Amino acid sequence: MCEFLTKKNFELAFYRLYTAKRNYYKELYFNDLKNFSLDLNTNLEILIELIKQNIYEPYKASKIYLPKNSGLLRKITVINFIDLIVYQAILNIIAKKFYDDISIFYNYITFSNLLVENLDSSKFFYRKWSKSWNAFRKKIKQYLNEGYSCVGEFDIASYYDTIDHFLLMEILKSKDDNNEWIDMLNILERQLTEWSNDSDRIDLKIHHGIPQGPLGSALLGEIYLIYLDIHLKDRLDSEGNVKYVRYVDDIRIFAKNRKTVEEYLRYVELLVNDLGLIPQYDKMSIKNVEKSEIDNYIKSQFDKLSWIDKYFRERGRLKSKHNKKLVKLLKDTIDKQDFDKTIIKFSLYKIDKDEQLKDMLMNNYDKMLINFDGICFYLAKYFNDDNKVKSFIENLLNRDIFDDYIISTLLKYFVKHIKFDINTYNTLQKNRSWYVNYFIIDWLAYYKKLGLIMTEEKRNFYSANIYLQKKILSYQVLFENDIDVKRELIIEMMKSDIPIIALEGLKLYYQFFGFEELRIKKNFKLNKFVSANLKEESDKSVNYTSNFFETKYGIENARYLFNTEVMNKKDLDNLNGLLFYADKIESIDYSAWLSYINSFNHNLVISLLEKENINVENKREYDNCLNLGNYFASTFPVAYKNFSKINKRRNILPSNHPYENEKEYAKPLTKSEKGYFEDLEVKAIKEISSKYYTLYFSRKEGQAYDDEVAYTLND
């Protein structure tokens, strides 16, 4: 497993999970990704070592069931972040091993989930879907124009859920028989077996199905159908009177007469049965497309999405005229009761506010259940305080809704509109899945009612699911006012055998205690990931902040500001921790970086005020601290101005407030903004450090600061 167990491969796995499209699935692991990145090198080394020592075992997975418009359910598998990294690292190697076998079909027979060419270095795993989607459209149009006017459409029922593990492993193991390859695939097989069943419902070992949700699963789906692609291609090459294309499990046969299409569809059915898969007969069809109908056929299936995606990708957001066009398309889709899930999903996260569309979505939500997250996102973004929307939420909650996904999505987006009372609580949590309880915890926290789930019975229920357990433990820390109890709660989290809980504890430790008592905490039996992180940082506890500003930004005078003569050790430890976390998170989450920089500034201001014996009565109010006695504005004018700008931007981040103003939705910090605020921070620290350099030498040598060595400060 030499290539598999390299730092480079696991780094690629991490960054491919990081660059994966942000959606509800990524939201579940993104916080764990940020925690893991606090010391990425150390954490990857620990994980690789666990695998080398045969200690690593995959954790149980949880399921989310999304309602389909057909009335059935789509099963999404939620895997904890540690397992996701290992899974992606395995798939990185499989991708390189099978690239030549599957890429020969790219944009010729297969058009979905196309791997990037530079698999050794790219932070992305797949090529842009829109290019292959456009190639799929062009190929179909080409065959129709060439006279292959009879089209047979074939689909596979619950494709991902029915993939047989033994057959998949046989396909993968046939590629190589060396021990390292086989050992790696054995880990993959254990993962798939562990993740296939719903651990919240049954405890059986199931040997079919690959997880829907994770980035890399689509590759296994493509490899599994190589058998189909090869056999169809061989027959087509020998007979030459038929064309074949495939987009995931959407299979299309093109011929010049119906009889040939029927014959090939039967052949496809046999090949699919060979793989242990089940045809979806209600989606099988044969249609004849006349020359005069080709453009309409293509337009109805492809062009609706292609043009609008092009404009959005090129410009980053929709122009007004394109927005109007997309809104009209969405309204027409709903009016005609033609609920195209792809169009609806694409549109709802991108279009602007429209009153008529709001009503149409609420009146037809039950026909678009697969898109219910998008509907709630749109309503929450533009109509959060709208009375009709409030009534819509209330009416849904008053019904006897069977679908847990509907309840969980309402709790996710409209927590403040679901007023707390004990009857509502009992109704919401009764016999509900873990995913509903995941958002019930947020709802109870919002109304400060977490005590309801601290009973022994509830603790036992929540401890069976690591996501619920982590969320409850985190809230306990956040709501605890006694600093000693808070510290002990965090230590217990860092002792957890579950890495994502332990690393969440480490994040909270840095957040609340900085490097305080770092050496003492090394004596606890902490999780291996936490112990390794603390060991690496233990020698930085006193001088971390001054070293940081000196080495990264060349602020040599920082040592005269960040020391125990200017502030007490507890305050310095706190600043060390906040800056440490800001630095670790800056490339992963710009908004989180700004929040921690702002907290760093807030605490620095308080320390400097207390140094001047200025009484700070309300430390929680940052604006009050900045303006107290006009000290900061008069003594550090650049820092005062820059800190104020940073604080103002932090206050309108989505994590702090949903709205930037009365009309604009709050936006996360962009990369360019991050550079701007970083520059403001550096100039502020330069000014304050320069002042304390002056004070230091005035005090030590009884002479004024030499202007020739002063920093040049530019506002």
FENTA-V495478 format. One record per backbone hydrogen bond with DSSP energy under -0.5 kcal/mol. NH is the residue of the N-H (numbers start at 1). CO is the residue of the C=O. Records with the same first field share a line. If there is no record, write none. Layout:
NH = CO, CO
//
This chain:
5 = 1
6 = 3, 4
10 = 6
11 = 7
12 = 8
13 = 9
14 = 10
15 = 11
16 = 12
17 = 13
18 = 14
19 = 15
20 = 16
23 = 21
27 = 23
28 = 24, 25
29 = 25, 26
30 = 26
31 = 27
33 = 29
34 = 30
35 = 31
36 = 32
37 = 33
38 = 35
39 = 36
40 = 37
43 = 39
44 = 40
45 = 41
46 = 42
47 = 43
48 = 44
49 = 45
50 = 46
51 = 47
52 = 48
53 = 49
54 = 51
55 = 50
56 = 50
61 = 194
62 = 78
64 = 76
66 = 64, 74
68 = 72
71 = 68
74 = 66
75 = 73
76 = 64, 74
77 = 212
78 = 62, 76
79 = 77
84 = 80
85 = 81
86 = 82
87 = 83
88 = 84
89 = 85
90 = 86
91 = 87
92 = 88
93 = 89
94 = 90
95 = 91
96 = 92
97 = 93
98 = 94
99 = 95
102 = 98
103 = 99
104 = 100
105 = 102
106 = 103
107 = 110
108 = 105, 110
109 = 105
110 = 105
111 = 246
116 = 125
119 = 117
121 = 118
122 = 118
127 = 114
131 = 128
132 = 128
133 = 129
134 = 130
135 = 131
136 = 132
137 = 133
138 = 134
139 = 135
140 = 136
141 = 137
142 = 138
143 = 139
144 = 140
145 = 141
146 = 142
147 = 144
148 = 143
149 = 147
150 = 255
151 = 149, 287
152 = 150, 253
153 = 151, 285
154 = 251
157 = 278
159 = 156
162 = 158, 159
163 = 159, 160
164 = 275
165 = 207
166 = 207
168 = 164
169 = 165
170 = 166
171 = 167
172 = 168
173 = 169
174 = 170
175 = 172
176 = 173
182 = 178
183 = 179
184 = 180
185 = 181
186 = 182
187 = 183
188 = 184
189 = 185
190 = 186
191 = 187
192 = 188
193 = 189
194 = 190
195 = 191
196 = 192
197 = 193
199 = 61, 197
201 = 198
202 = 198
206 = 193, 204
209 = 163
210 = 160
217 = 214
218 = 215
219 = 216
220 = 216
221 = 217
222 = 218
223 = 219
224 = 220
225 = 221, 222
226 = 223
229 = 225
230 = 226
231 = 227
232 = 228
233 = 229
234 = 230
235 = 231
236 = 232
237 = 233
238 = 234
239 = 235
240 = 236
243 = 254
245 = 252
246 = 109
247 = 250
250 = 247
251 = 154, 249
252 = 245
253 = 152
254 = 243
255 = 150
261 = 257
262 = 258
263 = 259
264 = 260
265 = 261
266 = 262
267 = 263
268 = 264
269 = 265
270 = 266
271 = 267
272 = 268
273 = 269
274 = 270
275 = 271
276 = 273
277 = 272
280 = 155
281 = 279
283 = 280
284 = 281
285 = 153
287 = 151
289 = 149, 287
290 = 288
293 = 290
294 = 290, 291
297 = 293
298 = 294
299 = 295
300 = 296
301 = 297
302 = 298
303 = 298
304 = 299
305 = 302
306 = 302
307 = 303
309 = 305
310 = 306
311 = 307
312 = 308
313 = 309
314 = 310
315 = 311
316 = 312
323 = 319
324 = 320
325 = 321
326 = 322
327 = 323
328 = 324
329 = 325
330 = 326
331 = 327
332 = 328
333 = 329
334 = 330
335 = 331
336 = 332
337 = 334
338 = 333
339 = 337
340 = 338
341 = 339
344 = 340
345 = 341
346 = 342
347 = 343
348 = 344
349 = 345
350 = 347
351 = 347
358 = 354
359 = 355
360 = 356
361 = 357
362 = 358
363 = 359
364 = 360
365 = 361
367 = 364
368 = 365
371 = 368
372 = 369
375 = 371
376 = 372
377 = 373
378 = 374
379 = 375
380 = 376
381 = 377
382 = 378
383 = 379
384 = 380
386 = 383
390 = 386
391 = 387
392 = 388
393 = 389
394 = 390
395 = 391
396 = 392
397 = 393
398 = 394
399 = 395, 396
401 = 399
404 = 402
407 = 403
408 = 404
409 = 405
410 = 406
411 = 407
412 = 408
413 = 409
414 = 410
417 = 414
418 = 414, 415
419 = 417
425 = 421
426 = 422
427 = 423
428 = 424
429 = 425
430 = 426
432 = 429
437 = 433
438 = 434
439 = 435, 436
440 = 436
441 = 437
442 = 438
443 = 439
444 = 440
445 = 441
446 = 442
447 = 443
448 = 445
449 = 444
452 = 449
453 = 450
454 = 451
459 = 455
460 = 456
461 = 457
462 = 458
463 = 459
464 = 460, 461
465 = 462
469 = 462, 465
470 = 466
471 = 467
472 = 468
473 = 469
474 = 470
475 = 471
476 = 472
477 = 473
478 = 474
479 = 475
480 = 476, 477
483 = 481
486 = 482
487 = 483
488 = 484
489 = 485
490 = 486
491 = 487
492 = 488
493 = 489
494 = 490
495 = 491
496 = 492, 493
499 = 497
501 = 498
502 = 498
503 = 499
504 = 500
505 = 501
506 = 502
507 = 503
508 = 504
509 = 505
510 = 506
511 = 507
512 = 508
513 = 509
514 = 509, 510
515 = 573
516 = 513
518 = 515
521 = 517
522 = 518
523 = 520
524 = 521
526 = 524
527 = 494
531 = 527
532 = 528
533 = 529
534 = 530
535 = 531
536 = 532
537 = 533
538 = 534
540 = 537
541 = 538
544 = 540
547 = 543
548 = 544
549 = 545
550 = 546
551 = 547
552 = 548
553 = 549
554 = 550
555 = 549
556 = 554
558 = 555
559 = 556
560 = 557
561 = 558
562 = 558
563 = 561
566 = 563
567 = 563
572 = 568
573 = 569
574 = 570
575 = 571
576 = 572
577 = 573
578 = 574
579 = 575
580 = 576
581 = 577
582 = 578
583 = 579
584 = 580
585 = 581
586 = 582
588 = 585
589 = 585
593 = 589
594 = 590
595 = 591
596 = 592
597 = 593
598 = 594
599 = 595
600 = 596
601 = 597
602 = 598
603 = 599
604 = 600
605 = 601
606 = 602
607 = 603
608 = 604
609 = 605
610 = 606
611 = 607
612 = 608
613 = 610
614 = 609
615 = 613
617 = 615
619 = 617
621 = 618
622 = 620
625 = 621
626 = 622
627 = 623
628 = 624, 625
630 = 627
631 = 628
634 = 630
635 = 631
636 = 632
640 = 636
641 = 637
642 = 638
643 = 639
644 = 640
645 = 641
646 = 642
647 = 643
648 = 644
649 = 645
650 = 646
651 = 647
652 = 649
653 = 650
656 = 653
657 = 653
660 = 664
661 = 664
666 = 658
667 = 652
674 = 670
675 = 671
676 = 672
677 = 673
678 = 674
679 = 675
680 = 676
681 = 677
682 = 678
683 = 679
684 = 680
685 = 681
686 = 682
687 = 683
688 = 684
689 = 685
690 = 686
691 = 687
692 = 688
693 = 689
694 = 690
695 = 691
696 = 692
697 = 693
698 = 694
699 = 695
700 = 696
701 = 697
702 = 698
703 = 697
707 = 705
709 = 706
710 = 707
713 = 711
714 = 712
715 = 713
//
